[in-house]
């Protein structure tokens, strides 16, 4: 049987649009793993995802598994028969375990002896018999937060399943998947396509859906089509789209046949903060705002419809009515919020609970103010500005605008602070203190913004760990993993020198939690943050990741020295990575490990080196070389020039090699032995100052 294309399509009710890319990706990966495990190769795998379907098309998939030769070795041939020539118990037991009779076994002769053996050629199973199980397993492994049930069955999926297509070439692969019998009938667009779309061949899938079903099944093609159509409409309005990858993905997850239309709203709404208009259009309505050549928003927008209509003007008018109503609401909140300043709202924060054991939002802002004032020294901010920004940074949570647009926390605070006449540095700090809000976003740019952002993360981590709310497993309801990573990024990318352990200790002392061992909480929070730091480096998300790669061993070597600040940690990693590329690195690391082994096995304590007991030329040369570099080495450590410090240490590689080749460290003379151990102990201490080189791989 020849290779053929294989298609599976799972037809469902509308899938959650934000989850569609992840569902498509995981379905592909799980299916490929299933094919690999089953030994069913294919030339290429194409995935499809739209609001009503998930599909896979495997090109030129093998018809069946390859034939396998199974061979097992049993007992020695001499032990297979007894003195009378009868089969022994060992032989019959082995034959039974192979599902065979002793007479069918054969002799296996090797240079090491002769053995009773079993050999069988097993023809591979057909693809048609294996694929239903592979598909079902891939669907079970999809990341579905909350599955749904439908009908009278027990099947569960992200949405109810209404049809399943499973074709190999032109032939239906019989199966029951999520309660539906497989067939060749798909469904087109809900309103414009064929309601029962017959697929004659697996390879015709995408073309048939587009031509007869009015569905662009490929997610990336559909997304590209949406953006091309939307850009043309924006150009017609005289501007460019205001978009984001998240918005584009979500819209692509909402439509199967995109049609772009333009709309407009009254210019009076442009007096609202730009972020409010963007949030109204993007978050509430999934429309694209349009920015004019001057850089300001235009009084227009672009929407993507899932339907070609003869009355496109009516569709646009309907969208304009919805936009007008939303912007009217925003304008009402904006004007009403103007009756109070942010400072006026501070007393009301005392009545809002932050967390059951951590007091009110008012109490939290008092803690933030104290921490931000201390962080100002590390970030270079004005302490008074950082303190006041921290006091006001949560006041916008009580505004009507943030109640309507929660994603604008901080953004609205910055705007209102500016309207209240606060200093510009303070306004910017309020707007930045939530940054970075998501992975990949920029850290706060201003010194005061960094101070308040660090205070915010420190208080969250310290307080919630003290309250016993540390993340468990995949659960992280308070976003502590994100908070830890944001704090680390601010320190490293913003060149903020912060003693993290001391800062956590200070934050914990401010917490109102009683009857809690705060030292344990501090250690737990610190270890948690270090795990985030490790994951960040190993995932290649750190600054300069294109220039240096961090391995678990490299991270462990620096972690062993427990640098007090994340920025210092980063500098050591970068310097160590560069040092390892040098020829002397391997020799120095090997010497470091050898010194460590010697010192651990020594039964005597070391003291100061006595030059009078250095009797061998090689130990004298080593001691002289070490003393010569030591002052400059300490200066470079003090300046955190770790690359320069390691370069100095590299000069010890040859004297150390000569020392170990010619000097017996564990001399029978007690004074000589102690003196040599003292020399090695001093060198070992210096070598550990940057990182523990003995933890690096491949060093002997």
Buried (B, 14 or more C-beta within 10 A) or exposed (E): EEBBBBBBBBBBBEBBBEBBBBBBBBBBEBBBBBBEEBBBBBEEBBBBBBBBBBBBBBBBBBBBBEEEEEEBEBBEBEBBBEEEEEBBEBBBBBBEEBEBEBEEBEEBEEEEEEBBBBBEEEEBEBBBEBBBEBBBBBBEBBEBEEEBEBEEEEBBBBBBBBBBBBBBBBEBBEBEBBBBEBBBBBBBBBEBBBEEBEBEBBBBBBEBBBBBBBBBBBBBBBBBBBBEBBBEBBEEBEBBBBBEEEBBBBBBBBBBBBBBBBBBBEEEBBEBBBBBBBBBBBBBBBBBBBBBEEEEBBBBBBBBBBBEEEEBEEBBEEBBEBBBEBBEBBBEBBEEBEEBBBBEBBEBBEEEEBBEBBBBBBBBBBBBBBBBBBBBEBBBBBBEBBBBBBBBBBBBBBBBBBEBBEBBBBBBBBBBBBBBEBBEBBBBBBBBBBBBEEEEEEBBEBBBBBBBBBBBBBBBBBBBBBBEBBBEEEEBEBEBBBBBBBBBBBBBBBEBBBBBBEBBBBBBEBBBBEEBEBEEBBBBBBEBBBEBBBBBBBEEEBEEEEEBEBBEEBBBBBBEBEBBBBBBBBBBBBBBBBBBEBEBBBBBBBBBBBBBEBBEEBEEEBEEBEEEBBEBEBBBBBBEBBEEBBEEBBEBBEEBBBBBBBBBBBBBBBBBBBBBEEBEBEBEEEEBBBBBBBBBBBBBEBBBBBBBBBBBEEBE
